[in-house]
């Protein structure tokens, strides 16, 4: 089922002004879409809405056939845990946990950390980090930390992966590595991938771009 947005509007401020204004679109299953636009265009705000991390001022969003604003909190948490993965500009790894323990954090919520352990190790091997599973985040480079964050987002085999400027804190070499990993995930696993980026080279990795200006699709 496609991810659908209908007439989405988001307003902020004491005299509310629209950051996003009457947006409607669909993203097909398995599609790789980049959200682009200048700083302040609303692309990160849109990502947070369609990933269920924020609520629109008006309009509707469907994920996996479910209208998310109509879901009870318990059902919304279950949807996030089982179907959605998140990657942010900063890795947000827990400094006191090892690489492997960080990756398994989403599985802890559903008490699947033991059954997911082998899969976590498999992802680490695939990302070239197989020998670093017992290290702490502080013992890794920035690019390695971000690859661990991607592995954590993948551990529950989500249907949807949302990435907000995942290369923003990386140099160009590590940025290219992260983008190639995301492209491979999308093509090999048919995972729906929605990426926010200001970099036109990275945006071109996607099948399609949704370009925003002043809160509207252009």
N, C-alpha and C positions, 0 to 999 in steps of 0.2 A: 504494500500500500504506500502511496506517495506521502511525503510530509507536506501538509497543506497549511497555508496561511491565508486568512480571509479578512480583509479590511483592518489590518493591524494598525493601531495608533498607540503611541506612548508619549505621555506628557510629563514634564518635570517643572518644579518651581512653585512658588507661592502664587504667582499669576501664571498658571500652567501654559507652557508653550510646547507644541509638538516636536519631539525629537525624531519620531517616526510618524508618518502621516499617510494613513489609508493604503497600506501595502497588501497586495494579494499575489500569491505565486504558489507553484508546486515544485517539489524536488522529488524526482523519481527514485525508487529503490535502487541502491547500488550506484547512484550518481555521485560524482565528485564536483562540488560547486564551491567557488570562491566568492566571498562577499568583499567587494572592493569599494574604494572611495577615499577621499581626503580625510584627515583627522577631523572629527566632529560631524562626519556625514551620517553617523548612526549605525555603522556596520556592527560594532561590538554590542550595542544595545539590541540590535535585531537578533544577533546570535544568542544572547541571553534569553530573549523571549522564546524563540523557537526551540531552544534546548530545555525549556521549563524552569530555568534558574530565576526568571523574573516573570511578572505578570503584565499583560498589556493593559492600557487604560480602556481600550475597547477593541473588539475584533475577536477572532477565534483561531486556534491552532490545533491541528490534528497530528498526532504522532502514533504510528502503528495502528491507525484506525480509531484512536481514542481522542476525544476532544478534551484537552488536558485541563482546561479551566473548570470542567465539570467533575474532575476526579477528586475523590476524598484524599486527604493528606497521605494516608497509608498506601493507597493505590498509586499515587504520584511518586512516593519514595520507592515503591517496588518497581515502577517503570524505569526510574533513573538507575536503580541498582542493577537491573537485569538487561536493559535494552540500550542504555546510553553511556557513552564514554566521553570524558572531558580532558582536553589538554589546554594549558594556559601558557602565557608568555614566560612566566616563572614556574619552575618545576614543583614548588611546594612539597618537596620531600621532607619527611620527618627526620631530623638530623640524628636522633638517637637510635633509629632503626637501620638495619642493614638494607642493602639494595633489594634482596629477596623479600625481606619483611615489608618494605615499602610497596613493592609490586602486589603483594598479597593482601594489602589493606582492604580493598573493596570486597574481597572474598571473606574477610573476617565477619562482615556484617551479616552474611548469610551462612556463616559457619562452614564454609567450603574451602578454608585455607589448606587443609590437608589434601583434598582431592585436586586442588588447583596447583599444587606445588610443582609437579612435573611439567605442567604447561608453562608456568612462570620460568622455569629453567630453560625450556625449549625456546621461549621468546628471547631470553637473554642471549642464548647461543646465536640465534638468528640476527640479533642486533650487535654481535661482536663483543658481548659483555659477559660471556659464560664464565670467565675466570674472576669476575668481580662481584659475584653474588653475595659474598660475605663482607664486603667493604661498606663503610659508611659513606653517605653522600659527600661529605667533606673531602673524601679521598678520591673523588672523581673530578674530571674536567667538566666545564659547563655543557659541552655537547653530550657527554656521557650521562650527565644528570637529566638532561631533557629526553634522552632515549629511554631512561628508566621511567620517566613520567609517562611516556607513550606506552611503555610496557604495562604500567599500572592501569592505564585507560583501556587496555585491550584484554585484561585478565578475565573479565566476565563475558567475553565474546559478544560485545554490544552490536546491535544492528545499526546504530547511529553513532558517529564519532564527530564531536564538535571541537574545533581547534581555534583558539583565539590568539592570533599572532604567535604561533609556537616557535618561530625563528627570531622573534624580536630581540632576544637577549644574546643571540649567537653571532659569531663571525660568519662570513660568507661560505666558508668551507663546511662548517658544521650545519649551517642553514640548509645547504644543498643536500647533506646527508639526511637530515630530518625530513625534507620534502620528498626525497626519493623513497624513504621508508613509508611515508604516508601514501604516496602514489602506489607503491607495491601492495600495501594493505588493501587499498580500494580495489585494485585490479584483481588481486588473488582471492580475497575473501568476499568481494562484492558488498563490502560495507559502505553504507551511505556516509559520505564525508563532506562536512561543511566547514570551510576554512575562512577565517578572517585574516586578510593580509593587506598591507599597504604597498607591498613590493610587486610590481608588474611581472617580473620574471617568475616569482613563486606562484602568482595568480594564474599564470599560463599553464601550470601543471594540471589545472582542473579541466573537466569536460566543458564547463560553462561558467560564466561570471555573472553575478548579479551586482551591478554597479549602483551605488547610492550617492546622491548629492542632496544635501539639505533635507534628509529624512525621506526622500522619495527614490523610487527606482527609475533610473534613466537609461 
